[in-house]
Amino acid sequence: MNPAVPSTPGGATAPVPQSVLRKVTGAAAAGTVVEWFDFAVYGFLATQLAHAFFPAGDDVVGLLQTFAVFAVAFALRPLGGAVFGVLGDRIGRKRVLALTVLLMSGATMAIGLLPTFGAVGVLAPLLLTLARSVQGLSAGGEYAGAVAYVIEHAPADQRSRYSSWMPAATFGSFSGAALLCWGLTSALGTAAMNEWGWRIPFLVAAPLGIVAFYIRRRLDESPVFQEALEAQRGKEHAPLRRTLALQWRPMLILGGYIALTALSFYTFSTYMTTFLREVVKMPADLVLFSNVIALAFAAALAPVLGRVCDRIGRKPTMVASSVLLGALAVPAYLLASGGSFGMALGGQALLAVGAVTANVVTAVLLSEVFPTEVRYTASAVTYNVSYAVFGGTAPFVATWLIAATGNPMAPAIYLTVIAAGALIAAWLLPETAHRPLDAGTTARHTPVHDRA
């Protein structure tokens, strides 16, 4: 069997057997599934959490409070990205990835054990916010690191093929979370789900986290990182402030594009279930089941689009995602508003095509845009700042826009505007497909240890 040959910083090649590459991709994806399953459950159970952790009253106010706590986790993701990114660039990818999955699982299990507002009053939402904050810190160090770990093993002409399994794992984990929530809602009924059934998905995190931690601890470090570490031996590692000073331009441009990735992902994967329940007034079990199917479709589509991205390049893929989401946002919402199961599924599928395209190209860009020695730090900060601003606020902003304007299409118009901005970022970013990982990066941005 032919080995995969990733590009190394110095232009040399380090053969990676296909068996190792499959193991690396599978282990990274497995951890990503656990991380994002844990994170997704909160969004799918927003209505139940509003009843459990906030005082009874206006349902819209309760949802806004629940989504505000949802956004708090995202506010801490950039900090998690900075902390775990610096650690990942210093001590290695695999150690940090093992730690993040353990933190996420522990915080998620804690939510399942928390007392409700009826039991301890205002302490309940405070404890919920604390647990979500730990989730946010952990999530900040997960995705960019997992993608970097895979891409640093992959051949130059197949990087998107392999990195696309990370968004596939993410969509798959959301589908699994939605499936579990749908199954519980159907089996237990709304009353039992609101009373105690919501705890079950959070408690599932414990065994999943232990398995993912074990898998990741058994991995070897990426060859590209090991070579970069050897080259850095005896030299001062880039501190965060200098990484930001040298990489600010690509971080800013890529972050502008990831705004669309973040907004489309959380609009499709999380907010649409709330929209269908609260605005369209569809039954909760049908809403969740339609979301399970749409998310499974997205997970299956991601590896296909990964191969397409390798074939046509990064810039055409970015442009395609921006145009698709800009053109299809309003039609998708209109279709989903029809009230039937089929129309709800069709509306979500329309959003899925653009959202998956954006997520697939974002995954590979996170590692191709930045040099190895600061890749984890720069990509994690860029990714998580955009997700904090546009992803974490997506359900809150969408709920507020409809309440403020009375127009159920307002979130779709918001998505269209962000898609237009992403199109500009796509034009500004260079084409990075098929180049050695550090080609054109270290030349443009001199490593910090070589600067005064």
ZIQUI-V703788 format. One record per residue. N is the residue number from 0. SS is DSSP state (hx for helix, st for strand, lp for the rest). D_LAST is the distance of its C-alpha to the last C-alpha in Angstrom with 1 decimal. Layout:
# ZIQUI-V703788
N,SS,D_LAST  N,SS,D_LAST
This chain:
# ZIQUI-V703788
0,lp,46.9  1,lp,43.9  2,lp,40.5  3,st,37.9  4,st,34.8  5,st,31.5  6,st,28.5  7,lp,25.7  8,lp,22.0  9,lp,22.4  10,lp,25.4  11,lp,27.9  12,st,30.7  13,st,31.9  14,st,35.6  15,st,36.5  16,lp,40.3  17,hx,41.9  18,hx,43.3  19,hx,39.9  20,hx,38.6  21,hx,41.7  22,hx,41.3  23,hx,37.6  24,hx,38.5  25,hx,41.6  26,hx,39.9  27,hx,37.1  28,hx,39.8  29,hx,42.1  30,hx,39.5  31,hx,38.8  32,hx,42.5  33,hx,42.8  34,hx,39.8  35,hx,41.1  36,hx,44.7  37,hx,44.0  38,hx,42.1  39,hx,44.7  40,hx,47.7  41,hx,46.8  42,hx,47.0  43,hx,50.3  44,lp,51.9  45,hx,50.8  46,hx,54.4  47,hx,55.5  48,hx,52.5  49,hx,53.3  50,hx,56.8  51,hx,55.6  52,hx,52.8  53,lp,53.7  54,lp,56.9  55,lp,59.7  56,lp,60.0  57,lp,58.8  58,hx,57.5  59,hx,55.0  60,hx,53.5  61,hx,53.4  62,hx,51.6  63,hx,49.1  64,hx,48.5  65,hx,48.1  66,hx,45.6  67,hx,43.7  68,hx,43.1  69,hx,42.3  70,hx,39.5  71,hx,38.2  72,hx,37.3  73,hx,35.3  74,hx,33.5  75,lp,32.1  76,hx,31.2  77,hx,27.7  78,hx,27.1  79,hx,28.5  80,hx,26.4  81,hx,23.2  82,hx,24.4  83,hx,26.0  84,hx,23.4  85,hx,20.6  86,hx,23.3  87,hx,24.3  88,hx,20.8  89,hx,20.6  90,hx,24.3  91,lp,25.8  92,hx,27.9  93,hx,31.4  94,hx,31.1  95,hx,29.8  96,hx,32.5  97,hx,35.2  98,hx,34.2  99,hx,34.2  100,hx,37.6  101,hx,39.0  102,hx,37.7  103,hx,39.2  104,hx,42.5  105,hx,42.9  106,hx,42.3  107,hx,44.6  108,hx,47.3  109,hx,47.0  110,hx,47.8  111,hx,51.0  112,hx,52.0  113,lp,51.3  114,lp,54.3  115,lp,55.3  116,hx,55.6  117,hx,59.3  118,hx,58.7  119,hx,56.0  120,lp,55.5  121,lp,52.2  122,hx,50.5  123,hx,50.9  124,hx,48.5  125,hx,46.0  126,hx,46.1  127,hx,45.9  128,hx,42.8  129,hx,41.2  130,hx,42.1  131,hx,40.8  132,hx,37.5  133,hx,37.1  134,hx,38.0  135,hx,35.3  136,hx,32.6  137,hx,33.8  138,hx,34.2  139,hx,30.6  140,hx,29.5  141,hx,32.3  142,hx,32.5  143,hx,29.0  144,hx,28.7  145,hx,32.1  146,hx,31.4  147,hx,28.2  148,hx,30.1  149,hx,32.9  150,hx,30.9  151,lp,28.9  152,lp,32.3  153,lp,33.9  154,lp,34.5  155,hx,32.6  156,hx,35.9  157,hx,37.1  158,hx,34.2  159,hx,36.0  160,hx,39.2  161,hx,37.8  162,hx,35.5  163,hx,38.5  164,hx,40.2  165,hx,37.8  166,hx,39.3  167,hx,42.6  168,hx,42.3  169,hx,41.3  170,hx,44.3  171,hx,46.5  172,hx,45.6  173,hx,46.5  174,hx,49.7  175,hx,50.5  176,hx,49.9  177,hx,52.1  178,hx,54.7  179,hx,54.9  180,hx,55.1  181,hx,57.8  182,hx,59.8  183,hx,59.8  184,hx,60.7  185,hx,63.6  186,hx,64.8  187,hx,64.6  188,lp,65.2  189,hx,63.4  190,hx,64.8  191,hx,63.8  192,hx,60.4  193,hx,59.8  194,hx,61.2  195,hx,59.6  196,hx,58.9  197,lp,55.5  198,hx,54.3  199,hx,55.0  200,hx,52.1  201,hx,49.6  202,hx,51.2  203,lp,51.0  204,hx,47.2  205,hx,47.7  206,hx,49.1  207,hx,46.9  208,hx,43.8  209,hx,44.9  210,hx,45.5  211,hx,42.2  212,hx,40.4  213,hx,42.3  214,hx,41.6  215,hx,37.8  216,hx,37.7  217,lp,39.3  218,lp,36.7  219,lp,34.2  220,lp,30.5  221,lp,29.5  222,hx,28.8  223,hx,25.9  224,hx,24.2  225,hx,25.1  226,hx,23.7  227,hx,20.3  228,hx,20.5  229,hx,21.2  230,hx,18.3  231,hx,16.0  232,lp,17.9  233,lp,16.1  234,lp,12.7  235,lp,11.7  236,lp,13.4  237,lp,12.2  238,lp,13.5  239,hx,15.9  240,hx,14.3  241,hx,11.2  242,hx,13.9  243,hx,15.8  244,hx,13.2  245,hx,12.7  246,hx,16.3  247,hx,18.2  248,hx,20.2  249,hx,21.7  250,hx,22.3  251,hx,24.1  252,hx,26.2  253,hx,27.1  254,hx,27.9  255,hx,30.3  256,hx,32.2  257,hx,32.3  258,hx,34.0  259,hx,37.0  260,hx,36.7  261,hx,36.7  262,hx,39.5  263,hx,41.7  264,hx,41.3  265,hx,42.4  266,hx,45.0  267,hx,46.6  268,hx,46.2  269,hx,46.8  270,hx,48.0  271,hx,50.7  272,hx,52.7  273,hx,52.8  274,hx,53.7  275,hx,56.5  276,hx,57.9  277,hx,57.5  278,hx,57.9  279,lp,60.0  280,lp,61.8  281,lp,62.0  282,lp,62.9  283,hx,60.0  284,hx,61.0  285,hx,61.2  286,hx,57.8  287,hx,56.1  288,hx,57.9  289,hx,56.9  290,hx,53.3  291,hx,53.6  292,hx,54.8  293,hx,52.2  294,hx,49.3  295,hx,50.8  296,hx,51.0  297,hx,47.4  298,hx,46.4  299,hx,48.6  300,hx,47.2  301,hx,43.5  302,hx,43.6  303,hx,45.6  304,hx,43.1  305,hx,40.3  306,hx,42.0  307,hx,42.6  308,hx,38.9  309,hx,38.1  310,hx,40.8  311,hx,40.1  312,lp,36.3  313,hx,34.2  314,hx,34.6  315,hx,38.4  316,hx,38.5  317,hx,36.5  318,hx,38.8  319,hx,41.8  320,hx,41.0  321,hx,40.3  322,hx,43.6  323,hx,45.6  324,hx,44.6  325,hx,45.0  326,hx,48.4  327,hx,49.7  328,hx,48.7  329,hx,51.8  330,hx,54.3  331,hx,53.0  332,hx,53.7  333,hx,57.0  334,hx,58.1  335,hx,57.0  336,lp,59.0  337,lp,62.3  338,lp,63.0  339,lp,64.1  340,hx,62.3  341,hx,61.9  342,hx,60.5  343,hx,58.0  344,hx,56.9  345,hx,56.7  346,hx,54.5  347,hx,52.1  348,hx,52.1  349,hx,51.2  350,hx,48.2  351,hx,47.3  352,hx,46.9  353,hx,44.2  354,hx,42.5  355,hx,42.4  356,hx,41.1  357,hx,38.2  358,hx,37.5  359,hx,37.6  360,hx,35.1  361,hx,32.8  362,hx,32.8  363,hx,31.5  364,hx,29.0  365,hx,27.3  366,hx,26.1  367,hx,26.0  368,lp,23.7  369,lp,20.7  370,lp,19.0  371,hx,20.3  372,hx,17.4  373,hx,17.5  374,hx,21.1  375,hx,23.0  376,hx,20.9  377,hx,20.5  378,hx,24.1  379,hx,25.6  380,hx,24.2  381,hx,25.2  382,hx,28.6  383,hx,29.5  384,hx,28.6  385,hx,30.9  386,hx,33.5  387,hx,33.4  388,hx,34.0  389,hx,36.4  390,hx,37.7  391,lp,38.3  392,lp,40.0  393,hx,42.0  394,hx,45.3  395,hx,45.1  396,hx,44.4  397,hx,47.2  398,hx,49.6  399,hx,48.9  400,hx,49.1  401,hx,52.6  402,hx,53.8  403,hx,52.6  404,hx,53.8  405,lp,56.7  406,lp,55.6  407,lp,55.0  408,lp,53.1  409,hx,50.4  410,hx,47.9  411,hx,48.5  412,hx,47.7  413,hx,44.5  414,hx,43.5  415,hx,44.4  416,hx,42.1  417,hx,39.1  418,hx,40.0  419,hx,39.7  420,hx,36.2  421,hx,35.3  422,hx,36.7  423,hx,34.1  424,hx,31.3  425,hx,32.9  426,hx,32.9  427,hx,29.2  428,lp,28.0  429,lp,27.7  430,lp,30.2  431,lp,28.7  432,lp,32.0  433,lp,32.4  434,lp,28.9  435,lp,26.9  436,lp,25.1  437,lp,21.6  438,lp,22.8  439,lp,21.2  440,lp,18.8  441,lp,15.9  442,lp,16.4  443,lp,16.2  444,lp,13.6  445,lp,10.8  446,lp,10.5  447,hx,8.0  448,hx,7.7  449,hx,6.8  450,lp,3.7  451,lp,0.0
